Amino acid sequence: MIKKSEKTISRKPVQETENTDLRAFALGKRNLLFIAIAFVAIILGFALMAGEGSTPEHFNPDIFSFRRIVVAPFITFAGYVFMVFAILYKPKKEDSNTDRE
C-alpha cells in the first residue's frame, strides 16, 4: 500500500525553444513606443483642459472655450483609444525569405 506522502509526481522539464526567453516582455518595442505616444496624448489632453475656473465673485468665460470643451476631450479620448490599440497591436511575422541581399 502506498501512502500519499510516499507518492512521487513526475514532472516533465520545460523545454525551451529558440524563441523562448524568460526575460522577454509580453509587449514588443513597437508596442511600448505606441503606449508612450498614447500616454503623451492623454497628458496633453488633460493639460489643455486645465485652467482657471470661475468663482462666485468673478465669472471666467474661458471655461466654455472651444479648446476646453471640444479639442481637449477629443485628444484625451483619442489617446485612450490609441492606448488600447497599442496594447493589442501584434506585428506581422517577417518572412525569412525577405532578408535576401
C-alpha positions as CSV (number, residue, x, y, z in Angstrom):
1,M,0.0,0.0,0.0
2,I,1.4,3.4,-1.0
3,K,0.8,6.4,1.3
4,K,0.2,9.8,-0.1
5,S,3.5,11.1,1.3
6,E,5.4,8.4,-0.5
7,K,3.9,9.1,-3.9
8,T,6.1,10.9,-6.3
9,I,4.8,13.1,-9.0
10,S,6.8,13.0,-12.2
11,R,7.1,16.4,-13.9
12,K,8.4,16.8,-17.3
13,P,11.0,19.5,-17.6
14,V,10.0,22.7,-19.5
15,Q,11.5,22.6,-23.0
16,E,12.8,25.9,-24.1
17,T,12.6,26.7,-27.8
18,E,14.7,29.1,-29.8
19,N,12.1,31.9,-29.4
20,T,11.6,31.4,-25.6
21,D,13.4,33.9,-23.5
22,L,12.4,34.1,-19.8
23,R,13.4,37.8,-19.7
24,A,11.3,38.8,-22.7
25,F,8.4,41.2,-22.1
26,A,4.9,40.5,-23.3
27,L,4.9,43.6,-25.4
28,G,7.5,44.5,-28.1
29,K,9.4,47.7,-28.6
30,R,6.9,49.0,-31.1
31,N,4.0,48.4,-28.6
32,L,5.9,50.3,-25.9
33,L,6.6,53.2,-28.3
34,F,2.8,53.3,-29.2
35,I,1.9,53.2,-25.5
36,A,4.3,56.1,-24.8
37,I,2.7,58.1,-27.6
38,A,-0.8,57.4,-26.3
39,F,0.3,58.4,-22.8
40,V,1.7,61.8,-24.1
41,A,-1.6,62.4,-25.9
42,I,-3.6,61.7,-22.8
43,I,-1.5,64.0,-20.7
44,L,-1.7,66.7,-23.4
45,G,-5.5,66.4,-23.4
46,F,-5.7,66.9,-19.7
47,A,-3.3,69.8,-19.8
48,L,-5.4,71.5,-22.5
49,M,-8.5,71.1,-20.2
50,A,-6.7,72.8,-17.3
51,G,-7.1,76.4,-16.4
52,E,-8.7,78.8,-14.1
53,G,-12.2,78.2,-13.1
54,S,-15.0,80.6,-12.2
55,T,-15.5,81.8,-8.6
56,P,-18.6,83.3,-7.1
57,E,-17.0,86.8,-7.3
58,H,-15.7,86.5,-10.8
59,F,-17.1,84.6,-13.9
60,N,-14.4,83.3,-16.2
61,P,-15.9,82.8,-19.7
62,D,-12.8,80.8,-20.7
63,I,-14.3,77.7,-19.1
64,F,-16.6,77.4,-22.1
65,S,-13.9,77.8,-24.7
66,F,-13.7,75.5,-27.7
67,R,-10.3,74.3,-26.6
68,R,-11.6,73.1,-23.2
69,I,-14.9,71.5,-24.2
70,V,-14.1,70.1,-27.6
71,V,-10.5,69.8,-28.5
72,A,-9.0,68.6,-25.2
73,P,-11.6,65.9,-24.6
74,F,-11.2,64.7,-28.2
75,I,-7.4,64.4,-27.8
76,T,-7.8,62.6,-24.5
77,F,-10.3,60.2,-25.8
78,A,-8.1,59.5,-28.9
79,G,-5.2,58.9,-26.6
80,Y,-7.2,56.2,-24.7
81,V,-8.3,54.6,-27.9
82,F,-4.8,54.6,-29.2
83,M,-3.6,53.1,-25.9
84,V,-6.0,50.1,-26.4
85,F,-4.6,49.7,-30.0
86,A,-1.0,49.9,-28.7
87,I,-1.6,47.1,-26.2
88,L,-3.4,44.9,-28.6
89,Y,-1.1,45.5,-31.6
90,K,0.6,42.4,-32.8
91,P,3.2,42.9,-35.6
92,K,3.2,40.7,-38.6
93,K,5.9,38.0,-38.6
94,E,8.6,38.8,-41.0
95,D,9.3,36.1,-43.7
96,S,12.8,34.8,-43.6
97,N,12.9,34.9,-47.4
98,T,12.7,38.7,-47.4
99,D,16.2,39.1,-45.9
100,R,17.9,38.5,-49.3
101,E,20.9,40.7,-50.1
